[in-house]
Amino acid sequence: MPSSTLSFALFAFLFSAAAFPASPYAGQQEREIKSLSVQEIGDYLAGKGMGLAKAAELNGYPGPAHALELADQLALTVEQRKQTEALFKDMQAKAIAAGERYIGEERMLNRLFTMKTISVTTLQAALARVAAQQSQVRLTHLEAHLTQVAILTPEQIAQYNELRGYLNPGGQATHQHVGH
């Protein structure tokens, strides 16, 4: 084969590969629930936070899991530790239950597409159920942050924010809550 023909064939191959890159979703079609990875399903079933409470966490509302991790540095009292442990256990149980319901709704949505029985009407209803369950998971985590604030002192909240690295540009811990 002449070198010009080989060069053209190589160029055509490289151009076609670059012009039609594989979808970032390639391989995900094998998932049981297409919209959720195995890791995400595991996290929901374990009641993990997955960043769902960032609105609280990054605005100075500590979470119970991290408050327990930092219990010694925060000098939690025996009573604060008991309250935080109970809050965490309650939050986790509720998050697991809500996560199971959420995964079930995602599974049903996936099934509607798999069975080719979906319409705009069934899609809207399925998405409303998915959103409601996902909202419950998030609500569970955010409510725990609200409750945790009432357990800690303002000084402990400031220490928590510092230990977690939440300093504003002036080097001060993020704002504190009034009405503690």
N, C-alpha and C positions, 0 to 999 in steps of 0.2 A: 504494500500500500504506500503510495507516495506520501512524503512528509506533510504536504499541504492538506491532503485528504485526512490524514490522521489528526493534524492540528484542528481542522474544522470539526471533525467528529468529537474530539475532546472538548472543544469550545461549546459545541451544541449540547453535549452532555452536562457540562458544568453550568451553562446558562439555564437549561431546563430544570436542573436541581435547585438552582438559586431562585428561579422564577416561581416555583411552586414548592415552598418549604412545607414540611409536615406541620400539621396543626399542633398547637401546644396541648391539645386534648388527645392526641394519638396515644393509644393504649388504655385510655380511661373508659373506652367502650366495654371493657371487660369487667368493670366494677359491678357489684351487685346493685348498688344505688349510684347511678351515674354522677350525681351532683355532689357526692360525699366520698372522700378518700377513706381508706381503712383507718388511718390515723384519726381523722375527724370523727368517725363513728365511735372509735374507742374513747376519744376524749369526751364526747357527749355521754356515753354510757358510764364513764367514770365520774361525771359531774365536774369536770375541769372547767376552769374559767375561760380559757382560749381568748383572752383579751376582750371578752364581752362586757367587762365592767370598767373599761378604760375611762369612760366619761366620769366615773366616780374616782377611780384610782389616781388619775392625773390631775384631778381638781382638789386633792387633799382629803379624800374620804378613804381611809385605810380599809383593806380587806382582811377578813379573819384568817385566811390561810397564811398570808405574809406576816400578820401581827403575831401569829403563833411561832412562825420561823424566827422572828425577831424578839420573842418574849423576854429573853434575858437582857438584851440591849435596851429594850423599852422599860425594863424593870416592872413588868406586869405584876400586880398583886395576885395572891392566890385566887381571890374572887374574880378579878379581871380575866385571869387565865381560864377559870371555870366557865365564865360567861362566854368567852371567845371560843372555847372548845365546843360548848353547846351550840353556839351560833354556827360554827363551821359544820358540825354534824348535821344540823337541821338544813342548812343551805345545801350541803352535798346531797342529802337524801331527796330534797325537792328538785335539785338540778338533775339528778339521775332520772327521776320519774318524768320530769319535763323533757329531758333529752330522749328518753325512750319514746315518748309520744311524738316528738319532733321527727325522729328517725322513721317512725311508723308512717307519718304523713308524707315524708320524702319518698319512702318506699311505694306508697300508693300513687303518688304523682308519677314516679318512674314507671309503675305498672300500667298506668293509663297510656303512656307513650308506647311502651313495649307491646301492649295489646292492640294498639292503633284504634282505640276507642275514644280518644280525647276530642273534645270540641271546645269552642271558646267558652261555652257555659260551664262545662265540667272543669276546664282549666281554671277559670276564675274561682270556682268553689274550692278546688284543690289548693290553689295558691293561698286563698284566705285561711284554710286550715293549717297549711305549712307555716304561714306567717304568724298565726296565733300561737302555735306551739313554740316556734323559735323565739317569739317575744316572751313567752313564759320562762324559757331558759334564761334569757338575758335579765328579765325582771328579778328572778331568784338571786342572781349574782349581785345585781345593783342594790337590791333591798338589804342584802347582807352588809354591804359597805355602809349604807345609811345607819344600820343598827350598830355597827362596830364603832362609829364615831361617838355614840352615846356611852360606850364602855370605856373609852380612852379619855385621858385628860388632854387639854390643849397642848401641853408640853410633850406628851407622848406622841401626839399627832405630828407635831413639828419634828420630833426625833425620827419618827417613822419616815416622814418625807425626806429627811436628810439621808437616812440610811438607805433608802430606795433610790437615791440620786435625783430626786425631784427638786432641784434648786432652780430658782428663776435667774435671769441674766445678771442680777445684782448680787448673786451668791447667797441669797436668803432662801429659806425653805418656802415652799408654796404657801399660799394664803391659808389662814385658819378659819374655822367655822365659828360663826356667832350663834348664840342660842344653844350652846352645848349643854 
